[in-house]
Amino acid sequence: MICEGRVVLVTGAGRGLGRAHALEFARQGARVVVNDLGVGPDGTGGADGPARETAAEIRARGGEAVACTGDIASADGARGAVRTALEAYGRLDTLVNNAGFVRDRMLVNLTEDDWDAVVRAHLRGHFLALREAAAHWRAEAKAGRRPRARVVNTSSGAGLLGGVGQANYAAAKAGVAALTLVAAAELGRYGVVVNAVAPAARTRMTEGVFADRMAAPEAGFDAMDPANVSPVVVWLGSDGAEGVTGRVFEAEGGRIRLMDGYRPGPEAVRPERWDPSDVGGAVADLLAQAPPPEPVYGA
């Protein structure tokens, strides 16, 4: 019951990872706002069924939950999701940004609409929900009610390392990682801890692209079950995560990995401006001193 008494908003909680997170938060004592627009795997359509079904499942298990079906990537939808938590439970303690979909194409075949739709869902959706929650927590802090607030964003291995055929998705998820760093630096003064996870699990977004890897085993530990990721998310959304902020964790199966991000590497320094003809040799020396880059997913 590490989240007992906390109120948690989970976006994209009607299916997959978000649903698993919402169920585990409830199991750990949280009251949950289940947000989901109910769109298809490519972001088209929409229905209120998935959000309501997850909320009903939580209540059937003895927990407390309400559904919210607004578009988190719109200002009104993000504002409404935060307002739902405040009106239903009088507070908001944790935001889990998880909503999104994919439209995978090789770069030369990627349309502007596919780019815009995916970036809107993932990056704009994270930003708007985070902005609304942060504004509430800042107001609470300024009123002398300093929160112990938590934000868990959802990046991806594609965002950290790149993904062939996923330029839109990878760019959005890289943006989420950077947004996490900025939000952690800006919001700490108000009692807000901000981290991100880069999950690997079987969802509608992955089971087709990585069919063999995502297939459930006939017996034994199902490493790709989305519920395997949720304990990391729930802990990051709990009081226990105090002091852990601005970090990105990979979560897959039974593994938790801290991603180290960009750090300064080898350098070449002159007391004067470089001549372009000398840069090639300097770059060769720098690359010789550095470890090789991690491979892009799908390369």
Backbone as CSV, one residue per row, in Angstrom:
resi,resn,N_x,N_y,N_z,CA_x,CA_y,CA_z,C_x,C_y,C_z
1,MET,0.834,-1.214,0.000,0.000,0.000,0.000,0.862,1.255,0.000
2,ILE,1.865,1.310,-0.886,2.811,2.426,-0.851,2.222,3.727,-1.380
3,CYS,1.022,3.668,-1.958,0.379,4.892,-2.459,-0.924,5.182,-1.734
4,GLU,-1.080,4.631,-0.545,-2.313,4.837,0.195,-2.534,6.332,0.456
5,GLY,-3.722,6.808,0.131,-4.067,8.206,0.332,-3.742,9.115,-0.827
6,ARG,-2.991,8.639,-1.803,-2.627,9.473,-2.943,-3.704,9.412,-4.028
7,VAL,-3.807,10.508,-4.779,-4.700,10.575,-5.928,-3.834,10.635,-7.178
8,VAL,-4.093,9.731,-8.099,-3.224,9.537,-9.258,-4.040,9.687,-10.541
9,LEU,-3.541,10.498,-11.454,-4.113,10.637,-12.789,-3.219,9.888,-13.766
10,VAL,-3.784,8.913,-14.475,-3.047,8.138,-15.470,-3.687,8.377,-16.830
11,THR,-2.919,8.917,-17.778,-3.449,9.117,-19.124,-3.211,7.868,-19.966
12,GLY,-4.087,7.649,-20.936,-3.979,6.444,-21.753,-4.157,5.189,-20.940
13,ALA,-5.059,5.228,-19.947,-5.180,4.129,-18.985,-6.276,3.141,-19.330
14,GLY,-6.826,3.223,-20.533,-7.882,2.295,-20.898,-7.379,0.933,-21.324
15,ARG,-6.138,0.882,-21.791,-5.582,-0.370,-22.296,-4.082,-0.417,-21.993
16,GLY,-3.492,-1.574,-22.240,-2.039,-1.714,-22.254,-1.339,-1.265,-20.988
17,LEU,-0.255,-0.541,-21.176,0.556,-0.097,-20.049,-0.237,0.785,-19.093
18,GLY,-0.997,1.734,-19.631,-1.743,2.643,-18.767,-2.740,1.912,-17.892
19,ARG,-3.433,0.944,-18.459,-4.376,0.149,-17.667,-3.635,-0.598,-16.561
20,ALA,-2.496,-1.207,-16.899,-1.717,-1.926,-15.886,-1.268,-0.986,-14.779
21,HIS,-0.831,0.214,-15.142,-0.415,1.187,-14.131,-1.587,1.553,-13.220
22,ALA,-2.732,1.837,-13.825,-3.896,2.242,-13.035,-4.301,1.148,-12.056
23,LEU,-4.310,-0.094,-12.505,-4.676,-1.205,-11.626,-3.691,-1.354,-10.471
24,GLU,-2.399,-1.197,-10.768,-1.400,-1.365,-9.707,-1.429,-0.195,-8.730
25,PHE,-1.633,1.017,-9.220,-1.784,2.149,-8.295,-2.949,1.899,-7.346
26,ALA,-4.068,1.436,-7.888,-5.224,1.155,-7.045,-4.914,0.053,-6.040
27,ARG,-4.202,-0.978,-6.490,-3.843,-2.067,-5.580,-2.953,-1.576,-4.447
28,GLN,-2.186,-0.529,-4.736,-1.292,0.043,-3.731,-1.952,1.171,-2.937
29,GLY,-3.281,1.291,-3.052,-4.021,2.192,-2.169,-4.389,3.542,-2.739
30,ALA,-4.028,3.828,-3.976,-4.330,5.139,-4.565,-5.763,5.185,-5.073
31,ARG,-6.300,6.395,-5.106,-7.532,6.667,-5.836,-7.114,7.143,-7.223
32,VAL,-7.750,6.626,-8.256,-7.230,6.761,-9.611,-8.219,7.471,-10.524
33,VAL,-7.699,8.434,-11.285,-8.436,9.037,-12.388,-7.934,8.376,-13.665
34,VAL,-8.826,7.662,-14.338,-8.488,6.895,-15.529,-8.835,7.735,-16.757
35,ASN,-7.814,8.246,-17.434,-8.041,9.045,-18.646,-7.726,8.213,-19.879
36,ASP,-8.652,8.215,-20.823,-8.388,7.565,-22.108,-9.397,8.070,-23.127
37,LEU,-8.898,8.446,-24.284,-9.752,8.934,-25.363,-10.375,7.789,-26.152
38,GLY,-9.834,6.590,-26.004,-10.398,5.419,-26.641,-10.157,5.310,-28.130
39,VAL,-9.019,5.859,-28.593,-8.722,5.817,-30.027,-8.107,4.477,-30.410
40,GLY,-8.008,4.248,-31.730,-7.368,3.047,-32.228,-5.858,3.137,-32.136
41,PRO,-5.146,2.075,-32.531,-3.682,2.061,-32.444,-2.999,3.161,-33.242
42,ASP,-3.704,3.708,-34.258,-3.135,4.797,-35.056,-3.717,6.157,-34.702
43,GLY,-4.480,6.224,-33.619,-5.029,7.500,-33.162,-6.360,7.869,-33.766
44,THR,-6.943,7.028,-34.584,-8.225,7.344,-35.187,-9.368,6.782,-34.343
45,GLY,-10.562,7.344,-34.559,-11.725,6.891,-33.818,-11.755,7.478,-32.421
46,GLY,-12.451,6.824,-31.535,-12.579,7.291,-30.163,-13.817,6.705,-29.514
47,ALA,-13.700,6.315,-28.253,-14.809,5.752,-27.507,-14.526,5.891,-26.021
48,ASP,-15.585,6.018,-25.225,-15.371,6.165,-23.787,-15.302,4.827,-23.063
49,GLY,-15.494,3.729,-23.800,-15.505,2.421,-23.170,-14.242,2.042,-22.422
50,PRO,-13.056,2.165,-23.031,-11.843,1.717,-22.335,-11.612,2.396,-20.987
51,ALA,-11.783,3.709,-20.904,-11.575,4.397,-19.628,-12.590,3.924,-18.588
52,ARG,-13.826,3.822,-18.997,-14.874,3.422,-18.056,-14.694,1.974,-17.610
53,GLU,-14.227,1.124,-18.512,-14.011,-0.278,-18.155,-12.885,-0.430,-17.136
54,THR,-11.789,0.302,-17.327,-10.693,0.231,-16.359,-11.134,0.758,-15.000
55,ALA,-11.853,1.887,-14.992,-12.345,2.433,-13.726,-13.287,1.449,-13.045
56,ALA,-14.159,0.813,-13.827,-15.090,-0.157,-13.254,-14.348,-1.363,-12.692
57,GLU,-13.287,-1.790,-13.374,-12.500,-2.921,-12.889,-11.845,-2.599,-11.551
58,ILE,-11.336,-1.381,-11.416,-10.743,-0.969,-10.137,-11.784,-0.992,-9.035
59,ARG,-12.953,-0.451,-9.326,-14.009,-0.424,-8.306,-14.468,-1.837,-7.950
60,ALA,-14.522,-2.710,-8.949,-14.929,-4.094,-8.687,-13.942,-4.810,-7.771
61,ARG,-12.706,-4.366,-7.777,-11.687,-4.958,-6.910,-11.611,-4.266,-5.548
62,GLY,-12.527,-3.347,-5.304,-12.575,-2.673,-4.017,-11.860,-1.347,-3.964
63,GLY,-11.363,-0.856,-5.103,-10.667,0.420,-5.129,-11.586,1.573,-5.497
64,GLU,-10.986,2.755,-5.614,-11.725,3.958,-5.980,-11.162,4.501,-7.291
65,ALA,-12.051,4.780,-8.242,-11.614,5.286,-9.543,-12.762,5.991,-10.237
66,VAL,-12.398,7.000,-11.026,-13.347,7.665,-11.907,-12.731,7.720,-13.297
67,ALA,-13.599,7.747,-14.301,-13.142,7.803,-15.688,-13.183,9.228,-16.192
68,CYS,-12.273,9.524,-17.125,-12.182,10.837,-17.761,-11.806,10.578,-19.211
69,THR,-12.613,11.069,-20.156,-12.421,10.687,-21.552,-12.010,11.853,-22.442
70,GLY,-11.497,12.922,-21.871,-11.071,14.071,-22.662,-9.768,13.825,-23.396
71,ASP,-9.538,14.625,-24.432,-8.320,14.567,-25.232,-7.198,15.282,-24.485
72,ILE,-6.260,14.526,-23.968,-5.196,15.081,-23.134,-4.258,15.980,-23.929
73,ALA,-4.275,15.863,-25.266,-3.419,16.704,-26.097,-4.094,18.008,-26.488
74,SER,-5.245,18.298,-25.900,-5.892,19.606,-26.049,-5.848,20.311,-24.707
75,ALA,-5.799,21.623,-24.731,-5.735,22.378,-23.480,-6.962,22.110,-22.621
76,ASP,-8.141,22.071,-23.244,-9.359,21.810,-22.478,-9.348,20.405,-21.896
77,GLY,-8.874,19.429,-22.677,-8.840,18.059,-22.191,-7.883,17.879,-21.026
78,ALA,-6.703,18.482,-21.117,-5.738,18.392,-20.022,-6.265,19.087,-18.771
79,ARG,-6.862,20.249,-18.968,-7.433,20.982,-17.834,-8.563,20.175,-17.202
80,GLY,-9.383,19.539,-18.056,-10.488,18.749,-17.542,-10.038,17.529,-16.769
81,ALA,-8.946,16.910,-17.186,-8.448,15.733,-16.473,-7.981,16.097,-15.066
82,VAL,-7.242,17.198,-14.960,-6.801,17.642,-13.635,-8.001,18.058,-12.794
83,ARG,-8.949,18.738,-13.419,-10.149,19.175,-12.689,-10.956,17.972,-12.196
84,THR,-10.982,16.902,-12.990,-11.699,15.699,-12.566,-11.129,15.161,-11.262
85,ALA,-9.795,15.122,-11.154,-9.173,14.654,-9.914,-9.541,15.546,-8.735
86,LEU,-9.486,16.851,-8.949,-9.759,17.794,-7.855,-11.217,17.746,-7.439
87,GLU,-12.114,17.619,-8.405,-13.537,17.588,-8.064,-13.945,16.265,-7.436
88,ALA,-13.345,15.169,-7.905,-13.728,13.852,-7.385,-13.104,13.572,-6.022
89,TYR,-11.835,13.984,-5.846,-11.103,13.582,-4.654,-10.471,14.729,-3.875
90,GLY,-10.566,15.941,-4.395,-10.079,17.095,-3.655,-8.587,17.326,-3.709
91,ARG,-7.876,16.532,-4.503,-6.430,16.693,-4.570,-5.887,15.953,-5.782
92,LEU,-4.628,16.205,-6.099,-3.893,15.450,-7.117,-2.460,15.315,-6.625
93,ASP,-1.979,14.086,-6.547,-0.635,13.831,-6.027,0.337,13.329,-7.082
94,THR,-0.161,12.582,-8.048,0.714,11.966,-9.045,0.080,12.060,-10.424
95,LEU,0.884,12.447,-11.396,0.485,12.430,-12.796,1.349,11.413,-13.526
96,VAL,0.719,10.480,-14.221,1.425,9.538,-15.078,1.030,9.843,-16.521
97,ASN,1.957,10.391,-17.276,1.734,10.688,-18.691,2.068,9.436,-19.500
98,ASN,1.051,8.855,-20.123,1.255,7.591,-20.821,0.576,7.544,-22.187
99,ALA,-0.381,8.411,-22.435,-1.204,8.312,-23.642,-0.380,8.504,-24.910
100,GLY,-0.758,7.771,-25.958,-0.088,7.934,-27.239,-0.439,6.818,-28.199
101,PHE,-0.002,6.980,-29.436,-0.202,5.965,-30.466,0.921,6.086,-31.480
102,VAL,0.955,5.195,-32.441,2.026,5.206,-33.441,1.445,5.222,-34.853
103,ARG,2.210,5.811,-35.760,1.969,5.716,-37.196,3.346,5.546,-37.837
104,ASP,3.818,4.335,-37.858,5.181,4.058,-38.290,5.296,4.102,-39.813
105,ARG,6.297,4.826,-40.274,6.623,4.905,-41.706,8.130,5.151,-41.817
106,MET,8.728,4.675,-42.894,10.088,5.093,-43.188,10.074,6.600,-43.485
107,LEU,11.162,7.255,-43.202,11.212,8.710,-43.228,10.707,9.302,-44.541
108,VAL,11.112,8.732,-45.677,10.723,9.317,-46.958,9.246,9.114,-47.257
109,ASN,8.591,8.209,-46.536,7.164,7.965,-46.728,6.295,8.612,-45.656
110,LEU,6.915,9.275,-44.716,6.192,9.843,-43.579,5.495,11.138,-43.992
111,THR,4.178,11.197,-43.808,3.436,12.396,-44.187,3.477,13.420,-43.059
112,GLU,3.191,14.653,-43.399,3.117,15.700,-42.380,2.018,15.404,-41.366
113,ASP,0.899,14.875,-41.837,-0.190,14.551,-40.918,0.227,13.477,-39.922
114,ASP,0.952,12.458,-40.396,1.410,11.408,-39.490,2.435,11.943,-38.496
115,TRP,3.297,12.821,-38.964,4.253,13.462,-38.049,3.518,14.271,-36.980
116,ASP,2.632,15.138,-37.432,1.940,16.041,-36.505,1.077,15.273,-35.504
117,ALA,0.371,14.246,-35.977,-0.530,13.515,-35.096,0.216,12.807,-33.979
118,VAL,1.339,12.172,-34.312,2.093,11.420,-33.301,2.792,12.362,-32.325
119,VAL,3.397,13.420,-32.841,4.052,14.394,-31.951,3.013,15.065,-31.050
120,ARG,1.844,15.349,-31.606,0.779,15.961,-30.803,0.380,15.053,-29.647
121,ALA,0.126,13.787,-29.947,-0.342,12.868,-28.917,0.690,12.681,-27.810
122,HIS,1.930,12.440,-28.191,2.951,12.117,-27.189,3.538,13.361,-26.534
123,LEU,4.086,14.253,-27.311,4.828,15.368,-26.732,3.904,16.485,-26.255
124,ARG,2.989,16.923,-27.112,2.041,17.949,-26.684,1.162,17.434,-25.533
125,GLY,0.751,16.171,-25.618,-0.058,15.611,-24.548,0.676,15.600,-23.212
126,HIS,1.934,15.216,-23.235,2.736,15.278,-22.004,2.828,16.705,-21.486
127,PHE,3.137,17.632,-22.385,3.326,19.024,-21.984,2.067,19.613,-21.351
128,LEU,0.927,19.434,-21.999,-0.292,20.077,-21.512,-0.736,19.515,-20.170
129,ALA,-0.699,18.194,-20.025,-1.084,17.610,-18.741,-0.121,18.035,-17.639
130,LEU,1.161,18.043,-17.966,2.172,18.452,-16.993,2.007,19.915,-16.612
131,ARG,1.730,20.763,-17.589,1.553,22.191,-17.294,0.364,22.418,-16.363
132,GLU,-0.751,21.725,-16.631,-1.935,21.912,-15.789,-1.693,21.417,-14.368
133,ALA,-1.094,20.242,-14.245,-0.812,19.715,-12.912,0.191,20.590,-12.175
134,ALA,1.220,21.046,-12.885,2.253,21.877,-12.256,1.681,23.204,-11.781
135,ALA,0.774,23.788,-12.548,0.162,25.047,-12.126,-0.608,24.854,-10.824
136,HIS,-1.297,23.735,-10.702,-2.021,23.443,-9.451,-1.048,23.291,-8.291
137,TRP,0.015,22.516,-8.514,0.963,22.279,-7.419,1.706,23.551,-7.033
138,ARG,2.028,24.396,-7.994,2.673,25.667,-7.664,1.753,26.523,-6.804
139,ALA,0.474,26.573,-7.159,-0.482,27.334,-6.363,-0.577,26.783,-4.947
140,GLU,-0.568,25.456,-4.830,-0.605,24.852,-3.496,0.629,25.236,-2.685
141,ALA,1.788,25.168,-3.300,3.030,25.509,-2.602,3.024,26.964,-2.159
142,LYS,2.565,27.850,-3.035,2.541,29.273,-2.694,1.522,29.583,-1.600
143,ALA,0.530,28.714,-1.466,-0.463,28.895,-0.410,-0.022,28.254,0.903
144,GLY,1.210,27.750,0.934,1.728,27.149,2.148,1.414,25.678,2.303
145,ARG,0.864,25.061,1.247,0.544,23.630,1.273,1.476,22.905,0.304
146,ARG,2.751,22.850,0.657,3.750,22.264,-0.238,3.412,20.803,-0.523
147,PRO,3.229,20.433,-1.789,2.852,19.056,-2.106,4.050,18.117,-2.094
148,ARG,3.737,16.845,-2.070,4.740,15.801,-2.348,4.318,15.162,-3.665
149,ALA,4.422,15.961,-4.713,3.871,15.591,-6.012,4.868,14.786,-6.831
150,ARG,4.326,13.967,-7.702,5.141,13.107,-8.549,4.619,13.153,-9.983
151,VAL,5.550,13.169,-10.928,5.225,13.041,-12.341,6.055,11.897,-12.908
152,VAL,5.389,10.993,-13.619,6.090,9.917,-14.317,5.736,10.026,-15.797
153,ASN,6.693,10.437,-16.594,6.497,10.544,-18.032,6.873,9.227,-18.715
154,THR,6.418,9.067,-19.944,6.713,7.848,-20.691,7.514,8.182,-21.936
155,SER,8.794,7.847,-21.906,9.643,7.970,-23.081,9.679,6.602,-23.758
156,SER,10.759,6.270,-24.397,10.859,5.002,-25.113,12.307,4.756,-25.490
157,GLY,12.646,3.485,-25.671,13.965,3.179,-26.212,14.166,3.835,-27.566
158,ALA,13.099,3.957,-28.351,13.197,4.638,-29.640,13.535,6.106,-29.465
159,GLY,13.036,6.715,-28.401,13.351,8.113,-28.149,14.766,8.317,-27.648
160,LEU,15.302,7.326,-26.944,16.648,7.445,-26.380,17.732,7.016,-27.363
161,LEU,17.403,6.042,-28.226,18.408,5.481,-29.136,18.014,5.590,-30.602
162,GLY,16.778,5.942,-30.884,16.287,5.990,-32.260,15.592,4.699,-32.635
163,GLY,14.702,4.775,-33.615,13.982,3.598,-34.076,13.726,3.688,-35.568
164,VAL,14.214,2.729,-36.323,14.009,2.726,-37.767,12.509,2.661,-38.061
165,GLY,12.039,3.524,-38.947,10.630,3.572,-39.293,9.779,4.304,-38.283
166,GLN,10.409,4.980,-37.335,9.669,5.653,-36.266,10.181,7.075,-36.028
167,ALA,10.457,7.805,-37.083,11.020,9.143,-36.911,10.104,10.034,-36.085
168,ASN,8.800,9.986,-36.335,7.861,10.822,-35.594,7.783,10.414,-34.126
169,TYR,7.634,9.125,-33.904,7.531,8.600,-32.538,8.829,8.805,-31.764
170,ALA,9.966,8.498,-32.402,11.258,8.643,-31.729,11.525,10.100,-31.368
171,ALA,11.218,11.026,-32.287,11.433,12.444,-31.998,10.559,12.900,-30.840
172,ALA,9.301,12.452,-30.823,8.403,12.828,-29.732,8.898,12.281,-28.399
173,LYS,9.339,11.034,-28.392,9.784,10.425,-27.142,11.126,10.990,-26.679
174,ALA,11.983,11.403,-27.614,13.200,12.118,-27.221,12.822,13.452,-26.578
175,GLY,11.816,14.104,-27.139,11.323,15.339,-26.542,10.786,15.131,-25.142
176,VAL,10.122,14.006,-24.913,9.617,13.695,-23.581,10.764,13.574,-22.579
177,ALA,11.858,12.931,-22.992,13.011,12.801,-22.095,13.575,14.175,-21.738
178,ALA,13.697,15.060,-22.730,14.201,16.410,-22.457,13.222,17.200,-21.600
179,LEU,11.927,17.059,-21.874,10.909,17.730,-21.065,10.997,17.294,-19.609
180,THR,11.284,16.030,-19.393,11.436,15.516,-18.030,12.562,16.224,-17.291
181,LEU,13.687,16.410,-17.969,14.831,17.077,-17.333,14.492,18.524,-16.977
182,VAL,13.848,19.215,-17.906,13.508,20.619,-17.667,12.487,20.741,-16.537
183,ALA,11.452,19.901,-16.580,10.420,19.973,-15.551,10.987,19.654,-14.171
184,ALA,11.883,18.678,-14.097,12.498,18.341,-12.813,13.269,19.533,-12.252
185,ALA,13.991,20.232,-13.123,14.779,21.385,-12.678,13.895,22.549,-12.254
186,GLU,12.787,22.759,-12.960,11.936,23.917,-12.687,10.970,23.703,-11.529
187,LEU,10.500,22.484,-11.336,9.395,22.254,-10.412,9.820,21.736,-9.042
188,GLY,11.091,21.406,-8.885,11.549,20.906,-7.599,11.275,21.866,-6.462
189,ARG,11.348,23.154,-6.730,11.123,24.169,-5.679,9.700,24.124,-5.129
190,TYR,8.785,23.510,-5.886,7.394,23.420,-5.449,7.046,22.056,-4.868
191,GLY,8.039,21.205,-4.689,7.786,19.890,-4.120,7.410,18.843,-5.137
192,VAL,7.772,19.060,-6.406,7.398,18.146,-7.484,8.624,17.372,-7.951
193,VAL,8.516,16.061,-7.962,9.549,15.159,-8.459,9.114,14.663,-9.841
194,VAL,10.011,14.740,-10.827,9.661,14.380,-12.203,10.680,13.379,-12.751
195,ASN,10.190,12.233,-13.197,11.035,11.215,-13.807,10.337,10.649,-15.043
196,ALA,11.027,9.777,-15.750,10.444,9.134,-16.925,10.829,7.670,-16.946
197,VAL,9.980,6.882,-17.590,10.295,5.482,-17.853,10.336,5.273,-19.358
198,ALA,11.171,4.349,-19.766,11.217,3.892,-21.157,10.873,2.412,-21.118
199,PRO,9.596,2.082,-21.297,9.169,0.695,-21.092,9.316,-0.162,-22.337
200,ALA,9.426,-1.445,-22.125,9.323,-2.427,-23.202,8.292,-3.448,-22.755
201,ALA,7.191,-3.548,-23.504,6.105,-4.433,-23.106,5.205,-4.705,-24.302
202,ARG,4.359,-5.685,-24.150,3.421,-6.057,-25.206,2.185,-5.160,-25.144
203,THR,2.040,-4.303,-26.135,0.875,-3.430,-26.240,0.421,-3.415,-27.696
204,ARG,-0.636,-2.690,-27.962,-1.108,-2.564,-29.345,-0.060,-1.901,-30.234
205,MET,0.819,-1.093,-29.633,1.829,-0.396,-30.418,3.026,-1.272,-30.750
206,THR,3.221,-2.364,-30.021,4.435,-3.169,-30.202,4.176,-4.581,-30.688
207,GLU,2.992,-5.136,-30.431,2.801,-6.556,-30.700,2.822,-6.891,-32.191
208,GLY,2.528,-5.915,-33.039,2.609,-6.164,-34.471,4.002,-5.978,-35.020
209,VAL,4.672,-4.911,-34.571,6.003,-4.577,-35.079,7.047,-5.576,-34.599
210,PHE,6.945,-5.975,-33.335,7.917,-6.904,-32.742,7.205,-8.191,-32.334
211,ALA,6.526,-8.815,-33.288,5.641,-9.940,-32.984,6.354,-11.075,-32.255
212,ASP,7.520,-11.463,-32.731,8.221,-12.595,-32.124,8.665,-12.271,-30.708
213,ARG,9.224,-11.087,-30.543,9.729,-10.711,-29.221,8.595,-10.525,-28.217
214,MET,7.443,-10.049,-28.686,6.347,-9.715,-27.785,5.430,-10.899,-27.477
215,ALA,5.565,-11.984,-28.205,4.657,-13.112,-28.020,4.728,-13.654,-26.592
216,ALA,3.565,-13.954,-26.038,3.514,-14.501,-24.681,3.997,-15.951,-24.693
217,PRO,4.794,-16.349,-23.726,5.269,-17.737,-23.676,4.142,-18.688,-23.270
218,GLU,4.277,-19.936,-23.643,3.278,-20.920,-23.244,3.339,-21.213,-21.757
219,ALA,4.504,-21.047,-21.170,4.665,-21.278,-19.730,5.806,-20.413,-19.217
220,GLY,5.846,-20.203,-17.907,6.926,-19.439,-17.304,6.642,-17.949,-17.279
221,PHE,7.671,-17.185,-16.942,7.552,-15.742,-16.760,7.307,-15.054,-18.094
222,ASP,6.256,-14.263,-18.161,5.929,-13.501,-19.366,6.611,-12.146,-19.269
223,ALA,7.815,-12.048,-19.816,8.630,-10.842,-19.654,8.010,-9.620,-20.309
224,MET,7.151,-9.804,-21.305,6.574,-8.682,-22.024,5.193,-8.280,-21.515
225,ASP,4.740,-8.876,-20.445,3.475,-8.461,-19.829,3.598,-6.998,-19.386
226,PRO,2.686,-6.108,-19.823,2.802,-4.701,-19.423,2.798,-4.486,-17.916
227,ALA,2.188,-5.400,-17.171,2.145,-5.249,-15.716,3.535,-5.308,-15.089
228,ASN,4.531,-5.841,-15.801,5.892,-5.875,-15.266,6.490,-4.485,-15.130
229,VAL,6.039,-3.550,-15.945,6.558,-2.179,-15.915,5.952,-1.381,-14.765
230,SER,4.749,-1.731,-14.384,3.980,-0.902,-13.454,4.609,-0.729,-12.067
231,PRO,5.266,-1.738,-11.489,5.878,-1.495,-10.175,6.880,-0.338,-10.178
232,VAL,7.629,-0.181,-11.250,8.573,0.940,-11.337,7.810,2.259,-11.385
233,VAL,6.771,2.306,-12.211,5.970,3.526,-12.340,5.301,3.869,-11.015
234,VAL,4.756,2.869,-10.353,4.060,3.112,-9.086,5.027,3.613,-8.022
235,TRP,6.209,3.021,-7.953,7.174,3.511,-6.953,7.575,4.947,-7.261
236,LEU,7.837,5.252,-8.536,8.193,6.625,-8.892,7.056,7.595,-8.595
237,GLY,5.830,7.099,-8.559,4.680,7.939,-8.247,4.333,7.982,-6.778
238,SER,5.155,7.392,-5.936,4.869,7.298,-4.502,5.736,8.264,-3.705
239,ASP,5.446,8.340,-2.403,6.280,9.155,-1.505,7.723,8.673,-1.490
240,GLY,7.934,7.380,-1.740,9.270,6.819,-1.665,10.250,7.393,-2.653
241,ALA,9.745,8.051,-3.713,10.635,8.590,-4.744,11.197,9.963,-4.391
242,GLU,10.967,10.430,-3.178,11.508,11.725,-2.766,13.024,11.765,-2.998
243,GLY,13.490,12.817,-3.674,14.917,12.990,-3.940,15.394,12.354,-5.227
244,VAL,14.562,11.549,-5.868,14.909,10.947,-7.161,14.181,11.746,-8.233
245,THR,14.899,12.544,-8.991,14.216,13.404,-9.964,15.123,13.674,-11.162
246,GLY,14.500,13.906,-12.314,15.241,14.158,-13.542,15.927,12.920,-14.091
247,ARG,15.366,11.749,-13.807,15.986,10.491,-14.220,15.088,9.749,-15.211
248,VAL,15.720,8.907,-16.025,15.001,8.067,-16.977,15.378,6.615,-16.700
249,PHE,14.379,5.776,-16.528,14.597,4.367,-16.222,13.995,3.501,-17.325
250,GLU,14.753,2.527,-17.796,14.184,1.499,-18.650,13.580,0.419,-17.766
251,ALA,12.419,-0.079,-18.169,11.756,-1.140,-17.416,11.248,-2.184,-18.404
252,GLU,11.670,-3.413,-18.187,11.268,-4.514,-19.069,11.366,-5.812,-18.300
253,GLY,10.281,-6.562,-18.268,10.306,-7.837,-17.566,10.700,-7.644,-16.112
254,GLY,11.761,-8.320,-15.690,12.256,-8.170,-14.334,13.460,-7.254,-14.226
255,ARG,13.693,-6.416,-15.245,14.881,-5.564,-15.262,14.507,-4.097,-15.104
256,ILE,15.278,-3.395,-14.263,15.196,-1.943,-14.122,16.578,-1.394,-14.441
257,ARG,16.657,-0.496,-15.411,17.953,0.039,-15.822,17.904,1.568,-15.805
258,LEU,18.880,2.177,-15.150,19.018,3.628,-15.184,19.708,4.019,-16.477
259,MET,19.064,4.862,-17.264,19.665,5.358,-18.503,20.479,6.605,-18.176
260,ASP,21.703,6.632,-18.651,22.666,7.636,-18.195,22.642,8.918,-19.014
261,GLY,22.050,8.908,-20.178,21.902,10.135,-20.952,23.210,10.669,-21.496
262,TYR,23.135,11.869,-22.056,24.324,12.503,-22.614,25.217,13.018,-21.494
263,ARG,26.494,12.714,-21.591,27.504,13.266,-20.696,28.677,13.751,-21.542
264,PRO,29.405,14.745,-21.087,30.559,15.194,-21.867,31.540,14.046,-22.086
265,GLY,32.010,13.918,-23.317,32.972,12.875,-23.658,34.336,13.466,-23.964
266,PRO,35.149,12.755,-24.737,36.481,13.269,-25.098,36.359,14.616,-25.798
267,GLU,37.384,15.435,-25.650,37.352,16.749,-26.298,38.723,17.100,-26.860
268,ALA,38.712,17.962,-27.826,39.936,18.515,-28.404,39.860,20.034,-28.276
269,VAL,40.895,20.648,-27.744,40.862,22.082,-27.441,42.074,22.774,-28.051
270,ARG,41.840,23.909,-28.649,42.903,24.777,-29.143,42.739,26.161,-28.535
271,PRO,43.823,26.910,-28.441,43.712,28.283,-27.939,43.290,29.277,-29.033
272,GLU,42.835,28.739,-30.173,42.447,29.585,-31.297,41.363,28.877,-32.104
273,ARG,40.802,29.580,-33.082,39.757,29.003,-33.915,40.303,27.843,-34.741
274,TRP,39.448,26.829,-34.923,39.840,25.680,-35.729,39.777,26.020,-37.213
275,ASP,40.715,25.471,-37.975,40.630,25.519,-39.425,39.843,24.289,-39.882
276,PRO,38.886,24.450,-40.807,38.087,23.297,-41.226,38.912,22.091,-41.659
277,SER,40.059,22.308,-42.246,40.864,21.182,-42.713,41.425,20.349,-41.570
278,ASP,41.451,20.909,-40.361,41.977,20.186,-39.201,40.897,19.451,-38.414
279,VAL,39.639,19.779,-38.689,38.548,19.219,-37.878,38.426,17.718,-38.073
280,GLY,38.614,17.236,-39.297,38.478,15.804,-39.553,39.412,14.964,-38.708
281,GLY,40.654,15.380,-38.583,41.600,14.642,-37.755,41.216,14.669,-36.293
282,ALA,40.744,15.834,-35.837,40.329,15.937,-34.438,39.137,15.027,-34.155
283,VAL,38.164,14.999,-35.067,36.999,14.137,-34.881,37.414,12.670,-34.861
284,ALA,38.332,12.285,-35.734,38.812,10.902,-35.740,39.436,10.534,-34.401
285,ASP,40.216,11.454,-33.823,40.822,11.192,-32.509,39.759,11.063,-31.428
286,LEU,38.743,11.933,-31.471,37.683,11.884,-30.465,36.913,10.572,-30.551
287,LEU,36.567,10.157,-31.759,35.826,8.913,-31.930,36.642,7.710,-31.487
288,ALA,37.942,7.767,-31.671,38.806,6.668,-31.253,38.837,6.528,-29.732
289,GLN,38.616,7.612,-29.026,38.643,7.594,-27.563,37.292,7.244,-26.940
290,ALA,36.220,7.311,-27.737,34.866,7.146,-27.207,34.339,5.747,-27.466
291,PRO,33.441,5.242,-26.615,32.790,3.967,-26.913,31.867,4.127,-28.126
292,PRO,31.623,3.064,-28.862,30.732,3.163,-30.014,29.317,3.459,-29.550
293,PRO,28.513,4.130,-30.366,27.136,4.421,-29.971,26.294,3.160,-29.923
294,GLU,25.255,3.193,-29.097,24.308,2.081,-29.066,23.579,1.993,-30.400
295,PRO,23.262,0.808,-30.865,22.569,0.683,-32.166,21.155,1.218,-32.117
296,VAL,20.701,1.745,-33.234,19.326,2.189,-33.367,18.422,0.969,-33.431
297,TYR,17.266,1.039,-32.751,16.325,-0.080,-32.798,15.911,-0.346,-34.238
298,GLY,15.991,-1.582,-34.659,15.587,-1.965,-35.996,16.663,-1.852,-37.035
299,ALA,17.836,-1.338,-36.659,18.921,-1.174,-37.635,19.543,-2.529,-37.960
